[in-house]
Amino acid sequence: MKDTAIGSAVRSAQDIRETARRLASIREAALAGELPPDAPPDVPRPVIGESWLRAMGSGVDPERDRVQQLLSMAELEQRRHNSQLTTVLPVLHDGLLAAADAAQQIMVVTDAEGRVLWREGSAPVRRMADRLGFDKGADWTEGVVGTNAIGTALVARRPVLVHSAEHFVRTHHQWTCAAAPLHDPRDGRLLGTVDISGPAHSFHPTTLSLVSAVARLAEGELRTRHHASLERLRSTAAPILARIGGRALAVDPNGWIAGVTGITPPDRVALPRSPQAGPLWLPRHGMCTLEPLPGGWLIRIGREEPAAGPSRVLLDVSGRDGATVTVTGPAGAWSHELSPRHAELLFVLATQHPQGRSAAELAQDLFGDRGRTVTVRAELSRLRRHLAGVLAHRPYRFADGLEVELRLPSRPVELLPHSSAPAVTAARRG
């Protein structure tokens, strides 16, 4: 039962009641492990069935809400201040708020941890949401409130509609919600979600498409702002770089390149989370010196020296919110947040270390199609730019002599839950 199938089926109050009853019976049978053998293969929908399994494994009570521990006002304001989504609130408001009000719904924006940062819309619906604990500062992840559009979109990394009894917790069955994840367009990092929620009778089949379209507009606004900030930094850095005789780069606070001299420009420099002025070892460039610029950093690259390579790699895929790789070398440790595709690639290579995989084998691992080698090689080329000295090729593998540690979730079902790669789904089954 695809999202579009639900949308086309619900066209009247009677349809809504009948759909709710059918979904409730499917949920009861699934939770009891009694789905009839003649049930269609897509009932419940895979995204819902997998979410129900995760909620059961997390100990969520299917009959009642868990008491919410809301963020303090100080922490809520701090998260709002630090969120990139603050800058796109006008886009979200313009695209969704009027429609939400008219349809007796509310618009909700969360961070990547599922915490509600903003909630606006119909006053009566906000009061209904209060009774569920669906308030600013609430934790709306699957592990706390079970299957819902926000928590499930954070896991699936794609837009999700959850209608009526598709919610895991019974007290949410009078609601319908549609949420889309919001990503940093520069590197694919998950920033949070935007959601439209309201009583099930206010459901409209176009809601999910609307939320998805507005999420893409917001990501486009983030991309435009990024390009504008790089242009401002470029104008500041250009005369400085012109006077430097050696090799140097001008980067924004996240390592994106605004200008270079003396080297071939990379896409990005992997900076520490909190860089400081002074000497610094960078994975691709060795010893460097950082100097502050308005809106970024000037990186002076040190002289060419043979340097010891990295000695240890930790691939951490244990969390639901993303994966990281930490590289330890002679000048200390450095961490990098991985995109979902790069997390899949490194997971496969970590489990195949040291023998490695060919491009065709990796294409089979990731896509179930040995012919997609061009995509695999392109992704690995991007990954090797960040992990110089860590990855080797022919076959693709971690470099010889590296100690590779893989940190997995406590339950296999939680391994890279957004991934549909055959190698990952097989690992989830143990």
Order of alpha helices (4+ residues) and beta strands (2+ residues): alpha-alpha-alpha-alpha-alpha-alpha-beta-beta-alpha-alpha-alpha-beta-beta-beta-alpha-beta-beta-beta-beta-beta-beta-beta-beta-alpha-alpha-alpha-beta-beta-beta-alpha
